[in-house]
């Protein structure tokens, strides 16, 4: 969102879309926090453009077959509302 690198080119590309589809890994295998990852992406969208932040979004939880902590999915579901 700061005008440099691949991220900037990606965000310019995303501006042309009608909606944003987020694929979010909810498994604990990667060691990442799926809710925090989702929030980070949305902060970047908002920092780049208010129009991007307001685009319709669909959030898809991935790696459900490796979901070992059901709360991870529920937490993402609550935040994505």
Buried (B, 14 or more C-beta within 10 A) or exposed (E): BEEEEEEEEEBEEBEEEEEBEBEBBBBBEEEEBBBEBBEEBBEBBBEBBEEBBEBEBEBEBBBEEEBEEEEBBEBBEEBBE
